Amino acid sequence: MHVAFFALQALHGSVPTNPIDLILGASMITKFVLILLAFLSLLSWAIIFAVWRALSKASSASLKFSREFDRASRLDEAGALAKRAPPNALARLFLRAMHFVGDARVANQQVRELSITGTTQTPAAATLSGSQIETLHLLLDTEASTERDRIGRFLPWLATIGSVSPLIGLLGTVLGVIEAFLGIATKGSGNLAAVAPGVGEALTATAAALAVAIPATFGYNIFASRLNRFDAMMENFGTAVIALLVREGRI
């Protein structure tokens, strides 16, 4: 009897036979959850491609400049290289450091001249003081953090999508199951043919949520790791710049 009833429903098209039928015949709550998850999926993939493109471009240009910088034997040669190189994070770090050192040396020279012509006869050094060198370190760290934040400004969205999507899917599943059981109670039928479509419809929300969360979580972890390596490269470059300034007698 139950088999005949199930076959009759299938012939009339009321029993879904594939996931597409489940989605097309889903309730308004499930459809709303699926539409929201589809939007989050498109958003996460757009962020993944945008961050991948920005990080790859920044890493490639900075790595090329770093190799050329290592071959520079003089500070003037490195400065000319930074000015003619394509825009990249390391070149901006170097030019920012040179600008700070130049301003600090001019200020120290002015203090030195005033100390010689004034009542105090102890000349001040034209090179950078210990506090100015520490300020230079902090300046380079700040510039590196700015570059990191600029490249990874959309990464928190990936983390949010990866953590929130399963909860949204679970909410859709729970609401779908509740609605399915309410329908069973209303119709007074508890056979498998009546229960299975409603439960299957509800579970599509969980499946869709996992399909959104898994790529977003993978993308966040991969890009966060690459961004940490890029940050370490900028930190090492800052140390190399200070070492070159010391070797040239600028600080």
C-alpha positions as CSV (number, residue, x, y, z in Angstrom):
1,M,0.0,0.0,0.0
2,H,2.8,2.4,0.9
3,V,4.7,1.5,-2.2
4,A,1.7,2.2,-4.4
5,F,1.1,5.5,-2.6
6,F,4.8,6.6,-3.1
7,A,4.7,5.6,-6.8
8,L,1.5,7.5,-7.3
9,Q,3.1,10.6,-5.8
10,A,6.2,10.3,-7.9
11,L,4.1,10.1,-11.0
12,H,2.3,13.3,-10.1
13,G,5.7,15.0,-9.5
14,S,5.1,15.8,-5.8
15,V,8.0,13.7,-4.6
16,P,11.5,15.2,-5.4
17,T,13.8,12.8,-7.1
18,N,17.0,15.0,-7.1
19,P,18.5,17.9,-5.2
20,I,17.2,20.4,-7.8
21,D,13.7,19.3,-7.2
22,L,14.3,19.7,-3.4
23,I,15.4,23.3,-3.9
24,L,12.7,24.2,-6.4
25,G,10.0,22.7,-4.1
26,A,11.6,24.1,-0.9
27,S,9.7,26.3,1.6
28,M,10.3,30.1,1.7
29,I,12.5,29.8,4.7
30,T,14.8,27.3,3.1
31,K,14.9,29.3,-0.2
32,F,15.8,32.5,1.8
33,V,18.6,30.6,3.5
34,L,19.9,29.2,0.2
35,I,19.8,32.6,-1.4
36,L,21.7,34.1,1.5
37,L,24.3,31.3,1.3
38,A,24.7,31.8,-2.5
39,F,25.4,35.5,-1.9
40,L,28.0,34.7,0.7
41,S,29.6,32.1,-1.6
42,L,29.9,34.7,-4.4
43,L,31.3,37.2,-2.0
44,S,33.9,34.7,-0.6
45,W,35.1,33.7,-4.0
46,A,35.4,37.3,-5.1
47,I,37.5,38.0,-2.0
48,I,39.6,34.9,-2.6
49,F,40.5,36.0,-6.1
50,A,41.1,39.7,-5.1
51,V,43.4,38.8,-2.2
52,W,45.2,36.2,-4.3
53,R,45.8,38.7,-7.1
54,A,46.9,41.5,-4.7
55,L,49.2,39.2,-2.6
56,S,50.8,37.6,-5.7
57,K,51.4,41.0,-7.3
58,A,52.9,42.4,-4.1
59,S,55.1,39.4,-3.3
60,S,56.4,39.1,-6.9
61,A,57.3,42.8,-7.1
62,S,58.8,42.9,-3.6
63,L,60.9,39.8,-4.1
64,K,62.3,41.1,-7.4
65,F,63.2,44.4,-5.7
66,S,64.7,42.6,-2.7
67,R,67.1,40.6,-5.0
68,E,68.2,43.8,-6.8
69,F,68.6,45.6,-3.5
70,D,70.9,42.8,-2.2
71,R,73.2,43.4,-5.2
72,A,73.5,47.1,-4.6
73,S,76.8,47.9,-2.9
74,R,76.1,51.6,-2.2
75,L,73.3,53.5,-0.6
76,D,73.0,55.9,-3.6
77,E,72.7,52.9,-5.9
78,A,69.9,51.4,-3.8
79,G,68.1,54.8,-3.7
80,A,68.2,55.1,-7.5
81,L,66.9,51.5,-7.7
82,A,64.0,52.3,-5.4
83,K,63.0,55.3,-7.5
84,R,63.0,53.6,-10.8
85,A,61.5,50.3,-9.6
86,P,57.8,49.5,-10.1
87,P,55.7,50.4,-7.1
88,N,56.1,47.8,-4.4
89,A,56.1,47.6,-0.6
90,L,59.9,47.2,-0.1
91,A,60.7,50.3,-2.3
92,R,58.2,52.3,-0.3
93,L,59.8,51.1,3.0
94,F,63.2,52.1,1.7
95,L,62.2,55.6,0.5
96,R,60.3,56.2,3.8
97,A,63.4,55.3,5.8
98,M,65.7,57.5,3.6
99,H,63.3,60.4,4.0
100,F,63.3,60.0,7.8
101,V,67.1,59.7,8.0
102,G,67.5,62.8,5.8
103,D,65.1,64.9,7.9
104,A,66.8,63.7,11.2
105,R,70.3,64.5,9.9
106,V,69.2,68.0,8.9
107,A,67.7,68.6,12.3
108,N,70.8,67.2,14.1
109,Q,73.0,69.4,11.9
110,Q,71.0,72.5,12.9
111,V,71.3,71.6,16.6
112,R,75.0,71.1,16.1
113,E,75.4,74.6,14.5
114,L,73.4,76.2,17.3
115,S,75.5,74.5,19.9
116,I,78.7,75.7,18.4
117,T,77.6,79.3,18.0
118,G,75.7,79.5,21.3
119,T,76.9,79.5,24.8
120,T,77.1,75.7,24.9
121,Q,80.3,74.6,23.3
122,T,79.5,70.9,23.2
123,P,78.8,70.0,19.6
124,A,75.9,67.6,18.9
125,A,76.5,64.8,16.5
126,A,75.0,65.1,13.0
127,T,74.3,61.4,12.9
128,L,71.2,59.8,14.4
129,S,70.9,59.4,18.1
130,G,69.8,56.1,19.8
131,S,66.2,57.4,20.2
132,Q,66.1,58.4,16.5
133,I,67.3,54.9,15.5
134,E,64.6,53.4,17.6
135,T,62.1,55.7,16.0
136,L,63.3,54.5,12.6
137,H,62.6,50.9,13.7
138,L,59.1,51.8,14.8
139,L,58.5,53.7,11.6
140,L,59.5,50.8,9.4
141,D,57.3,48.5,11.5
142,T,54.4,50.8,11.1
143,E,54.9,51.1,7.4
144,A,55.1,47.3,7.1
145,S,51.9,46.9,9.2
146,T,50.2,49.4,6.8
147,E,51.2,47.4,3.8
148,R,50.0,44.2,5.4
149,D,46.7,45.7,6.4
150,R,46.2,47.1,2.9
151,I,46.7,43.7,1.2
152,G,44.8,41.7,3.8
153,R,42.0,44.1,4.5
154,F,39.3,41.7,3.2
155,L,40.7,38.6,5.0
156,P,38.5,39.1,8.1
157,W,35.4,38.7,5.8
158,L,36.6,35.3,4.7
159,A,37.0,34.3,8.4
160,T,33.5,35.6,9.1
161,I,31.9,33.8,6.2
162,G,33.7,30.6,7.1
163,S,32.5,30.6,10.7
164,V,29.0,32.1,10.1
165,S,27.9,30.0,7.1
166,P,27.5,26.7,9.0
167,L,25.4,28.4,11.6
168,I,23.1,29.9,8.9
169,G,22.8,26.5,7.3
170,L,22.1,24.9,10.6
171,L,19.4,27.4,11.3
172,G,17.8,26.7,7.9
173,T,18.0,22.9,8.6
174,V,16.3,23.2,12.0
175,L,13.6,25.5,10.7
176,G,13.0,23.2,7.7
177,V,12.8,20.1,10.0
178,I,10.3,21.9,12.3
179,E,8.2,22.9,9.3
180,A,8.3,19.3,7.9
181,F,7.1,17.8,11.2
182,L,4.4,20.4,11.5
183,G,3.2,19.4,8.0
184,I,3.3,15.8,9.0
185,A,1.2,16.5,12.1
186,T,-1.2,18.6,10.1
187,K,-1.7,15.9,7.4
188,G,-1.7,13.1,9.9
189,S,0.7,11.0,7.8
190,G,3.9,9.6,9.2
191,N,5.1,7.3,6.5
192,L,8.5,7.5,4.9
193,A,7.2,9.2,1.7
194,A,5.8,12.0,3.8
195,V,8.8,12.5,6.0
196,A,11.7,12.1,3.6
197,P,11.1,15.1,1.3
198,G,10.8,17.6,4.2
199,V,13.9,16.3,5.9
200,G,15.9,16.2,2.6
201,E,14.8,19.8,1.9
202,A,16.0,20.9,5.3
203,L,19.4,19.2,4.9
204,T,20.1,21.0,1.6
205,A,20.7,24.1,3.7
206,T,23.4,22.4,5.7
207,A,25.0,21.0,2.5
208,A,25.0,24.5,0.9
209,A,26.5,26.0,4.1
210,L,29.4,23.5,4.1
211,A,30.0,24.2,0.4
212,V,30.3,27.9,1.3
213,A,32.3,27.5,4.5
214,I,35.0,25.0,3.3
215,P,36.5,27.2,0.5
216,A,36.3,30.3,2.7
217,T,38.1,28.6,5.6
218,F,40.8,27.2,3.2
219,G,41.3,30.5,1.6
220,Y,41.6,32.4,4.9
221,N,44.2,30.0,6.3
222,I,46.3,29.9,3.1
223,F,46.3,33.7,2.6
224,A,46.9,34.4,6.3
225,S,50.0,32.1,6.1
226,R,51.2,33.8,2.9
227,L,50.6,37.2,4.4
228,N,52.7,36.3,7.5
229,R,55.6,35.3,5.2
230,F,55.2,38.6,3.3
231,D,55.3,40.4,6.7
232,A,58.5,38.6,7.7
233,M,60.1,39.5,4.3
234,M,59.3,43.2,5.0
235,E,60.7,42.9,8.5
236,N,63.9,41.4,7.2
237,F,64.2,44.1,4.6
238,G,63.8,46.8,7.2
239,T,66.8,45.2,9.1
240,A,68.8,45.1,5.9
241,V,68.1,48.8,5.3
242,I,69.2,49.8,8.7
243,A,72.4,47.7,8.3
244,L,73.1,49.4,5.0
245,L,72.6,52.9,6.6
246,V,75.1,51.9,9.4
247,R,77.6,50.6,6.9
248,E,77.4,53.9,4.9
249,G,77.8,56.0,8.1
250,R,74.3,57.6,7.8
251,I,73.3,56.6,11.3
